[in-house]
């Protein structure tokens, strides 16, 4: 994980970002900054070279 200063610096370079978090149930992903509000969190899994959204 990067320190907060590095994250703030990197955020200034892009219009948006993809956030990933780990939960007890698995991993979740969402998009932030491309629209006025972040997308909801989606459960996902990696299947070979593919990302599969669940739910």
N, CA, C and O atoms as a Tripos MOL2 file, in Angstrom:
@<TRIPOS>MOLECULE
protein
  220   219    55     0     0
PROTEIN
NO_CHARGES

@<TRIPOS>ATOM
      1 N           0.8550   -1.1730    0.0000 N.3       1 UNK1
      2 CA          0.0000    0.0000    0.0000 C.3       1 UNK1
      3 C           0.8960    1.2300    0.0000 C.2       1 UNK1
      4 O           1.9580    1.2430    0.6240 O.2       1 UNK1
      5 N           0.4540    2.2570   -0.7060 N.am      2 UNK2
      6 CA          1.2150    3.5050   -0.7690 C.3       2 UNK2
      7 C           0.8270    4.4270    0.3840 C.2       2 UNK2
      8 O          -0.2620    4.3070    0.9450 O.2       2 UNK2
      9 N           1.7180    5.3400    0.7290 N.am      3 UNK3
     10 CA          1.3840    6.3130    1.7620 C.3       3 UNK3
     11 C           0.3930    7.3320    1.1940 C.2       3 UNK3
     12 O           0.2500    7.4620   -0.0220 O.2       3 UNK3
     13 N          -0.2790    8.0410    2.0800 N.am      4 UNK4
     14 CA         -1.3550    8.9630    1.6810 C.3       4 UNK4
     15 C          -0.8590   10.0590    0.7420 C.2       4 UNK4
     16 O          -1.5750   10.4290   -0.1880 O.2       4 UNK4
     17 N           0.3350   10.5840    0.9570 N.am      5 UNK5
     18 CA          0.8810   11.6380    0.0940 C.3       5 UNK5
     19 C           1.0360   11.1370   -1.3420 C.2       5 UNK5
     20 O           0.7100   11.8540   -2.2880 O.2       5 UNK5
     21 N           1.5230    9.9330   -1.5050 N.am      6 UNK6
     22 CA          1.6840    9.3500   -2.8390 C.3       6 UNK6
     23 C           0.3330    9.1510   -3.5080 C.2       6 UNK6
     24 O           0.1870    9.4340   -4.6970 O.2       6 UNK6
     25 N          -0.6470    8.6710   -2.7720 N.am      7 UNK7
     26 CA         -1.9850    8.4570   -3.3270 C.3       7 UNK7
     27 C          -2.5920    9.7710   -3.7870 C.2       7 UNK7
     28 O          -3.1500    9.8340   -4.8820 O.2       7 UNK7
     29 N          -2.4990   10.8160   -2.9870 N.am      8 UNK8
     30 CA         -3.0380   12.1300   -3.3610 C.3       8 UNK8
     31 C          -2.3530   12.6450   -4.6220 C.2       8 UNK8
     32 O          -3.0190   13.1810   -5.5070 O.2       8 UNK8
     33 N          -1.0550   12.4940   -4.7170 N.am      9 UNK9
     34 CA         -0.3090   12.9320   -5.9010 C.3       9 UNK9
     35 C          -0.7680   12.1720   -7.1390 C.2       9 UNK9
     36 O          -0.9940   12.7790   -8.1850 O.2       9 UNK9
     37 N          -0.9090   10.8660   -7.0370 N.am     10 UNK10
     38 CA         -1.3430   10.0630   -8.1810 C.3      10 UNK10
     39 C          -2.7700   10.3990   -8.6110 C.2      10 UNK10
     40 O          -3.0570   10.4170   -9.8080 O.2      10 UNK10
     41 N          -3.6710   10.6650   -7.6620 N.am     11 UNK11
     42 CA         -5.0570   11.0010   -7.9940 C.3      11 UNK11
     43 C          -5.1430   12.2510   -8.8650 C.2      11 UNK11
     44 O          -6.0480   12.3590   -9.6920 O.2      11 UNK11
     45 N          -4.2230   13.1940   -8.6960 N.am     12 UNK12
     46 CA         -4.2450   14.4360   -9.4690 C.3      12 UNK12
     47 C          -3.9290   14.1980  -10.9420 C.2      12 UNK12
     48 O          -4.2610   15.0390  -11.7780 O.2      12 UNK12
     49 N          -3.3070   13.0960  -11.2770 N.am     13 UNK13
     50 CA         -2.8800   12.8160  -12.6450 C.3      13 UNK13
     51 C          -3.9680   12.1760  -13.5030 C.2      13 UNK13
     52 O          -3.8190   12.1030  -14.7230 O.2      13 UNK13
     53 N          -5.0540   11.7130  -12.8960 N.am     14 UNK14
     54 CA         -6.0580   10.9360  -13.6160 C.3      14 UNK14
     55 C          -7.4580   11.4860  -13.3850 C.2      14 UNK14
     56 O          -7.7260   12.1290  -12.3700 O.2      14 UNK14
     57 N          -8.3590   11.2190  -14.3520 N.am     15 UNK15
     58 CA         -9.7570   11.6280  -14.2220 C.3      15 UNK15
     59 C         -10.5090   10.7610  -13.2190 C.2      15 UNK15
     60 O         -11.4370   11.2320  -12.5620 O.2      15 UNK15
     61 N         -10.1200    9.5250  -13.1010 N.am     16 UNK16
     62 CA        -10.7950    8.6020  -12.2040 C.3      16 UNK16
     63 C          -9.8920    7.4350  -11.8750 C.2      16 UNK16
     64 O          -8.7420    7.3740  -12.3110 O.2      16 UNK16
     65 N         -10.4320    6.5080  -11.0960 N.am     17 UNK17
     66 CA         -9.6320    5.3440  -10.7200 C.3      17 UNK17
     67 C         -10.5440    4.1690  -10.4250 C.2      17 UNK17
     68 O         -11.7450    4.3230  -10.2010 O.2      17 UNK17
     69 N          -9.9480    3.0050  -10.4330 N.am     18 UNK18
     70 CA        -10.6270    1.7790  -10.0420 C.3      18 UNK18
     71 C         -10.1300    1.4300   -8.6400 C.2      18 UNK18
     72 O          -8.9280    1.2910   -8.4160 O.2      18 UNK18
     73 N         -11.0640    1.2910   -7.7030 N.am     19 UNK19
     74 CA        -10.7050    0.9120   -6.3370 C.3      19 UNK19
     75 C         -11.0140   -0.5620   -6.1330 C.2      19 UNK19
     76 O         -12.0270   -1.0660   -6.6180 O.2      19 UNK19
     77 N         -10.1480   -1.2400   -5.4240 N.am     20 UNK20
     78 CA        -10.3170   -2.6560   -5.1120 C.3      20 UNK20
     79 C         -10.1530   -2.8150   -3.6080 C.2      20 UNK20
     80 O          -9.2680   -2.2160   -2.9960 O.2      20 UNK20
     81 N         -11.0240   -3.6370   -3.0220 N.am     21 UNK21
     82 CA        -10.8860   -3.9120   -1.5930 C.3      21 UNK21
     83 C         -11.1330   -5.3990   -1.3340 C.2      21 UNK21
     84 O         -11.8250   -6.0840   -2.0880 O.2      21 UNK21
     85 N         -10.5440   -5.8580   -0.2480 N.am     22 UNK22
     86 CA        -10.7130   -7.2520    0.1520 C.3      22 UNK22
     87 C         -11.6600   -7.3120    1.3390 C.2      22 UNK22
     88 O         -11.4950   -6.5820    2.3160 O.2      22 UNK22
     89 N         -12.6380   -8.1740    1.2470 N.am     23 UNK23
     90 CA        -13.6020   -8.3970    2.3230 C.3      23 UNK23
     91 C         -13.5040   -9.8540    2.7570 C.2      23 UNK23
     92 O         -12.8370  -10.6550    2.1030 O.2      23 UNK23
     93 N         -14.1600  -10.1980    3.8510 N.am     24 UNK24
     94 CA        -14.1610  -11.6010    4.2840 C.3      24 UNK24
     95 C         -14.7750  -12.5060    3.2260 C.2      24 UNK24
     96 O         -14.3700  -13.6590    3.0790 O.2      24 UNK24
     97 N         -15.7670  -11.9790    2.4770 N.am     25 UNK25
     98 CA        -16.4810  -12.7650    1.4720 C.3      25 UNK25
     99 C         -15.7200  -12.8480    0.1570 C.2      25 UNK25
    100 O         -16.0730  -13.6570   -0.7020 O.2      25 UNK25
    101 N         -14.6930  -12.0380   -0.0220 N.am     26 UNK26
    102 CA        -13.9450  -12.0120   -1.2800 C.3      26 UNK26
    103 C         -13.5330  -10.5890   -1.6250 C.2      26 UNK26
    104 O         -13.4060   -9.7330   -0.7490 O.2      26 UNK26
    105 N         -13.3270  -10.3490   -2.9140 N.am     27 UNK27
    106 CA        -12.8600   -9.0450   -3.3730 C.3      27 UNK27
    107 C         -13.9990   -8.2370   -3.9830 C.2      27 UNK27
    108 O         -14.9560   -8.8010   -4.5120 O.2      27 UNK27
    109 N         -13.8880   -6.8960   -3.9040 N.am     28 UNK28
    110 CA        -14.8630   -5.9930   -4.5010 C.3      28 UNK28
    111 C         -14.1380   -4.9180   -5.2970 C.2      28 UNK28
    112 O         -12.9820   -4.5920   -5.0250 O.2      28 UNK28
    113 N         -14.8510   -4.3650   -6.2990 N.am     29 UNK29
    114 CA        -14.2710   -3.3740   -7.2020 C.3      29 UNK29
    115 C         -15.3100   -2.2880   -7.4740 C.2      29 UNK29
    116 O         -16.5090   -2.5640   -7.4910 O.2      29 UNK29
    117 N         -14.8460   -1.0390   -7.6890 N.am     30 UNK30
    118 CA        -15.7430    0.0440   -8.0920 C.3      30 UNK30
    119 C         -14.9420    1.1000   -8.8400 C.2      30 UNK30
    120 O         -13.7160    1.1540   -8.7430 O.2      30 UNK30
    121 N         -15.6570    1.9440   -9.5930 N.am     31 UNK31
    122 CA        -15.0410    3.0550  -10.3210 C.3      31 UNK31
    123 C         -15.3610    4.3530   -9.5870 C.2      31 UNK31
    124 O         -16.4880    4.5530   -9.1320 O.2      31 UNK31
    125 N         -14.3670    5.2360   -9.4730 N.am     32 UNK32
    126 CA        -14.5100    6.5060   -8.7670 C.3      32 UNK32
    127 C         -13.9660    7.6220   -9.6520 C.2      32 UNK32
    128 O         -12.8820    7.4930  -10.2210 O.2      32 UNK32
    129 N         -14.7260    8.7300   -9.7710 N.am     33 UNK33
    130 CA        -14.2180    9.9080  -10.4620 C.3      33 UNK33
    131 C         -14.6390   10.0500  -11.9090 C.2      33 UNK33
    132 O         -14.4190   11.1040  -12.5050 O.2      33 UNK33
    133 N         -15.2390    9.0190  -12.4970 N.am     34 UNK34
    134 CA        -15.6730    9.0970  -13.8870 C.3      34 UNK34
    135 C         -17.0620    9.7090  -14.0000 C.2      34 UNK34
    136 O         -17.4160   10.2660  -15.0390 O.2      34 UNK34
    137 N         -17.8450    9.6080  -12.9390 N.am     35 UNK35
    138 CA        -19.1930   10.1700  -12.8530 C.3      35 UNK35
    139 C         -19.2790   10.9400  -11.5350 C.2      35 UNK35
    140 O         -18.3900   10.8160  -10.6920 O.2      35 UNK35
    141 N         -20.3380   11.7360  -11.3460 N.am     36 UNK36
    142 CA        -20.4200   12.5140  -10.1010 C.3      36 UNK36
    143 C         -20.3450   11.6690   -8.8250 C.2      36 UNK36
    144 O         -19.8050   12.1240   -7.8170 O.2      36 UNK36
    145 N         -20.8790   10.4540   -8.8590 N.am     37 UNK37
    146 CA        -20.8390    9.5730   -7.6910 C.3      37 UNK37
    147 C         -20.0730    8.3030   -8.0420 C.2      37 UNK37
    148 O         -20.0960    7.8690   -9.1940 O.2      37 UNK37
    149 N         -19.4010    7.7050   -7.0760 N.am     38 UNK38
    150 CA        -18.7510    6.4130   -7.3400 C.3      38 UNK38
    151 C         -19.7980    5.3470   -7.6780 C.2      38 UNK38
    152 O         -20.9510    5.4500   -7.2590 O.2      38 UNK38
    153 N         -19.3970    4.3370   -8.4250 N.am     39 UNK39
    154 CA        -20.2960    3.2130   -8.6600 C.3      39 UNK39
    155 C         -20.4410    2.4340   -7.3600 C.2      39 UNK39
    156 O         -19.6390    2.5980   -6.4400 O.2      39 UNK39
    157 N         -21.4640    1.5850   -7.2830 N.am     40 UNK40
    158 CA        -21.5260    0.7050   -6.1100 C.3      40 UNK40
    159 C         -20.3630   -0.2870   -6.1300 C.2      40 UNK40
    160 O         -19.7080   -0.4610   -7.1580 O.2      40 UNK40
    161 N         -20.1180   -0.9180   -5.0200 N.am     41 UNK41
    162 CA        -19.1010   -1.9710   -4.9570 C.3      41 UNK41
    163 C         -19.6760   -3.2300   -5.5890 C.2      41 UNK41
    164 O         -20.8230   -3.5950   -5.3300 O.2      41 UNK41
    165 N         -18.8660   -3.9000   -6.4280 N.am     42 UNK42
    166 CA        -19.2550   -5.1490   -7.0680 C.3      42 UNK42
    167 C         -18.3120   -6.2570   -6.6170 C.2      42 UNK42
    168 O         -17.0950   -6.0760   -6.5800 O.2      42 UNK42
    169 N         -18.8900   -7.4110   -6.2730 N.am     43 UNK43
    170 CA        -18.0700   -8.5850   -5.9950 C.3      43 UNK43
    171 C         -17.4780   -9.0620   -7.3110 C.2      43 UNK43
    172 O         -18.1320   -8.9830   -8.3510 O.2      43 UNK43
    173 N         -16.2530   -9.5540   -7.2750 N.am     44 UNK44
    174 CA        -15.6330  -10.0700   -8.4890 C.3      44 UNK44
    175 C         -14.6710  -11.1920   -8.1550 C.2      44 UNK44
    176 O         -14.2630  -11.3770   -7.0090 O.2      44 UNK44
    177 N         -14.3220  -11.9320   -9.1940 N.am     45 UNK45
    178 CA        -13.2860  -12.9520   -9.0710 C.3      45 UNK45
    179 C         -12.4640  -12.9420  -10.3470 C.2      45 UNK45
    180 O         -12.9290  -12.4860  -11.3920 O.2      45 UNK45
    181 N         -11.2640  -13.4370  -10.2620 N.am     46 UNK46
    182 CA        -10.3850  -13.5130  -11.4240 C.3      46 UNK46
    183 C         -10.4020  -14.9470  -11.9210 C.2      46 UNK46
    184 O         -10.1500  -15.8900  -11.1700 O.2      46 UNK46
    185 N         -10.7060  -15.0910  -13.2150 N.am     47 UNK47
    186 CA        -10.7660  -16.3990  -13.8640 C.3      47 UNK47
    187 C          -9.7680  -16.3910  -15.0160 C.2      47 UNK47
    188 O         -10.0940  -15.9690  -16.1250 O.2      47 UNK47
    189 N          -8.5720  -16.8530  -14.7520 N.am     48 UNK48
    190 CA         -7.5180  -16.8000  -15.7720 C.3      48 UNK48
    191 C          -7.1310  -15.3570  -16.0290 C.2      48 UNK48
    192 O          -6.6520  -14.6730  -15.1240 O.2      48 UNK48
    193 N          -7.3350  -14.8810  -17.2650 N.am     49 UNK49
    194 CA         -7.0240  -13.4960  -17.6290 C.3      49 UNK49
    195 C          -8.2620  -12.6070  -17.5720 C.2      49 UNK49
    196 O          -8.2030  -11.4540  -18.0000 O.2      49 UNK49
    197 N          -9.3810  -13.1130  -17.0530 N.am     50 UNK50
    198 CA        -10.6440  -12.3760  -17.0390 C.3      50 UNK50
    199 C         -11.0470  -11.9750  -15.6280 C.2      50 UNK50
    200 O         -10.7590  -12.6770  -14.6590 O.2      50 UNK50
    201 N         -11.7200  -10.8320  -15.5300 N.am     51 UNK51
    202 CA        -12.3570  -10.4100  -14.2850 C.3      51 UNK51
    203 C         -13.8390  -10.6870  -14.4440 C.2      51 UNK51
    204 O         -14.4600  -10.1970  -15.3860 O.2      51 UNK51
    205 N         -14.4140  -11.4610  -13.5420 N.am     52 UNK52
    206 CA        -15.8180  -11.8380  -13.6030 C.3      52 UNK52
    207 C         -16.5510  -11.1280  -12.4730 C.2      52 UNK52
    208 O         -16.2770  -11.3730  -11.2980 O.2      52 UNK52
    209 N         -17.4960  -10.2360  -12.8350 N.am     53 UNK53
    210 CA        -18.3150   -9.5570  -11.8290 C.3      53 UNK53
    211 C         -19.4320  -10.4930  -11.4100 C.2      53 UNK53
    212 O         -20.0530  -11.1470  -12.2480 O.2      53 UNK53
    213 N         -19.6870  -10.5560  -10.1060 N.am     54 UNK54
    214 CA        -20.7580  -11.4040   -9.5820 C.3      54 UNK54
    215 C         -21.8680  -10.5190   -9.0530 C.2      54 UNK54
    216 O         -21.6300   -9.4150   -8.5650 O.2      54 UNK54
    217 N         -23.1010  -11.0340   -9.1620 N.am     55 UNK55
    218 CA        -24.2160  -10.3290   -8.5610 C.3      55 UNK55
    219 C         -24.8670   -9.3630   -9.3740 C.2      55 UNK55
    220 O         -25.8230   -8.7260   -8.9300 O.2      55 UNK55
@<TRIPOS>BOND
     1     1     2 1
     2     2     3 1
     3     3     4 2
     4     3     5 am
     5     5     6 1
     6     6     7 1
     7     7     8 2
     8     7     9 am
     9     9    10 1
    10    10    11 1
    11    11    12 2
    12    11    13 am
    13    13    14 1
    14    14    15 1
    15    15    16 2
    16    15    17 am
    17    17    18 1
    18    18    19 1
    19    19    20 2
    20    19    21 am
    21    21    22 1
    22    22    23 1
    23    23    24 2
    24    23    25 am
    25    25    26 1
    26    26    27 1
    27    27    28 2
    28    27    29 am
    29    29    30 1
    30    30    31 1
    31    31    32 2
    32    31    33 am
    33    33    34 1
    34    34    35 1
    35    35    36 2
    36    35    37 am
    37    37    38 1
    38    38    39 1
    39    39    40 2
    40    39    41 am
    41    41    42 1
    42    42    43 1
    43    43    44 2
    44    43    45 am
    45    45    46 1
    46    46    47 1
    47    47    48 2
    48    47    49 am
    49    49    50 1
    50    50    51 1
    51    51    52 2
    52    51    53 am
    53    53    54 1
    54    54    55 1
    55    55    56 2
    56    55    57 am
    57    57    58 1
    58    58    59 1
    59    59    60 2
    60    59    61 am
    61    61    62 1
    62    62    63 1
    63    63    64 2
    64    63    65 am
    65    65    66 1
    66    66    67 1
    67    67    68 2
    68    67    69 am
    69    69    70 1
    70    70    71 1
    71    71    72 2
    72    71    73 am
    73    73    74 1
    74    74    75 1
    75    75    76 2
    76    75    77 am
    77    77    78 1
    78    78    79 1
    79    79    80 2
    80    79    81 am
    81    81    82 1
    82    82    83 1
    83    83    84 2
    84    83    85 am
    85    85    86 1
    86    86    87 1
    87    87    88 2
    88    87    89 am
    89    89    90 1
    90    90    91 1
    91    91    92 2
    92    91    93 am
    93    93    94 1
    94    94    95 1
    95    95    96 2
    96    95    97 am
    97    97    98 1
    98    98    99 1
    99    99   100 2
   100    99   101 am
   101   101   102 1
   102   102   103 1
   103   103   104 2
   104   103   105 am
   105   105   106 1
   106   106   107 1
   107   107   108 2
   108   107   109 am
   109   109   110 1
   110   110   111 1
   111   111   112 2
   112   111   113 am
   113   113   114 1
   114   114   115 1
   115   115   116 2
   116   115   117 am
   117   117   118 1
   118   118   119 1
   119   119   120 2
   120   119   121 am
   121   121   122 1
   122   122   123 1
   123   123   124 2
   124   123   125 am
   125   125   126 1
   126   126   127 1
   127   127   128 2
   128   127   129 am
   129   129   130 1
   130   130   131 1
   131   131   132 2
   132   131   133 am
   133   133   134 1
   134   134   135 1
   135   135   136 2
   136   135   137 am
   137   137   138 1
   138   138   139 1
   139   139   140 2
   140   139   141 am
   141   141   142 1
   142   142   143 1
   143   143   144 2
   144   143   145 am
   145   145   146 1
   146   146   147 1
   147   147   148 2
   148   147   149 am
   149   149   150 1
   150   150   151 1
   151   151   152 2
   152   151   153 am
   153   153   154 1
   154   154   155 1
   155   155   156 2
   156   155   157 am
   157   157   158 1
   158   158   159 1
   159   159   160 2
   160   159   161 am
   161   161   162 1
   162   162   163 1
   163   163   164 2
   164   163   165 am
   165   165   166 1
   166   166   167 1
   167   167   168 2
   168   167   169 am
   169   169   170 1
   170   170   171 1
   171   171   172 2
   172   171   173 am
   173   173   174 1
   174   174   175 1
   175   175   176 2
   176   175   177 am
   177   177   178 1
   178   178   179 1
   179   179   180 2
   180   179   181 am
   181   181   182 1
   182   182   183 1
   183   183   184 2
   184   183   185 am
   185   185   186 1
   186   186   187 1
   187   187   188 2
   188   187   189 am
   189   189   190 1
   190   190   191 1
   191   191   192 2
   192   191   193 am
   193   193   194 1
   194   194   195 1
   195   195   196 2
   196   195   197 am
   197   197   198 1
   198   198   199 1
   199   199   200 2
   200   199   201 am
   201   201   202 1
   202   202   203 1
   203   203   204 2
   204   203   205 am
   205   205   206 1
   206   206   207 1
   207   207   208 2
   208   207   209 am
   209   209   210 1
   210   210   211 1
   211   211   212 2
   212   211   213 am
   213   213   214 1
   214   214   215 1
   215   215   216 2
   216   215   217 am
   217   217   218 1
   218   218   219 1
   219   219   220 2
@<TRIPOS>SUBSTRUCTURE
     1 UNK1         2 RESIDUE 1 A UNK
     2 UNK2         6 RESIDUE 1 A UNK
     3 UNK3        10 RESIDUE 1 A UNK
     4 UNK4        14 RESIDUE 1 A UNK
     5 UNK5        18 RESIDUE 1 A UNK
     6 UNK6        22 RESIDUE 1 A UNK
     7 UNK7        26 RESIDUE 1 A UNK
     8 UNK8        30 RESIDUE 1 A UNK
     9 UNK9        34 RESIDUE 1 A UNK
    10 UNK10       38 RESIDUE 1 A UNK
    11 UNK11       42 RESIDUE 1 A UNK
    12 UNK12       46 RESIDUE 1 A UNK
    13 UNK13       50 RESIDUE 1 A UNK
    14 UNK14       54 RESIDUE 1 A UNK
    15 UNK15       58 RESIDUE 1 A UNK
    16 UNK16       62 RESIDUE 1 A UNK
    17 UNK17       66 RESIDUE 1 A UNK
    18 UNK18       70 RESIDUE 1 A UNK
    19 UNK19       74 RESIDUE 1 A UNK
    20 UNK20       78 RESIDUE 1 A UNK
    21 UNK21       82 RESIDUE 1 A UNK
    22 UNK22       86 RESIDUE 1 A UNK
    23 UNK23       90 RESIDUE 1 A UNK
    24 UNK24       94 RESIDUE 1 A UNK
    25 UNK25       98 RESIDUE 1 A UNK
    26 UNK26      102 RESIDUE 1 A UNK
    27 UNK27      106 RESIDUE 1 A UNK
    28 UNK28      110 RESIDUE 1 A UNK
    29 UNK29      114 RESIDUE 1 A UNK
    30 UNK30      118 RESIDUE 1 A UNK
    31 UNK31      122 RESIDUE 1 A UNK
    32 UNK32      126 RESIDUE 1 A UNK
    33 UNK33      130 RESIDUE 1 A UNK
    34 UNK34      134 RESIDUE 1 A UNK
    35 UNK35      138 RESIDUE 1 A UNK
    36 UNK36      142 RESIDUE 1 A UNK
    37 UNK37      146 RESIDUE 1 A UNK
    38 UNK38      150 RESIDUE 1 A UNK
    39 UNK39      154 RESIDUE 1 A UNK
    40 UNK40      158 RESIDUE 1 A UNK
    41 UNK41      162 RESIDUE 1 A UNK
    42 UNK42      166 RESIDUE 1 A UNK
    43 UNK43      170 RESIDUE 1 A UNK
    44 UNK44      174 RESIDUE 1 A UNK
    45 UNK45      178 RESIDUE 1 A UNK
    46 UNK46      182 RESIDUE 1 A UNK
    47 UNK47      186 RESIDUE 1 A UNK
    48 UNK48      190 RESIDUE 1 A UNK
    49 UNK49      194 RESIDUE 1 A UNK
    50 UNK50      198 RESIDUE 1 A UNK
    51 UNK51      202 RESIDUE 1 A UNK
    52 UNK52      206 RESIDUE 1 A UNK
    53 UNK53      210 RESIDUE 1 A UNK
    54 UNK54      214 RESIDUE 1 A UNK
    55 UNK55      218 RESIDUE 1 A UNK
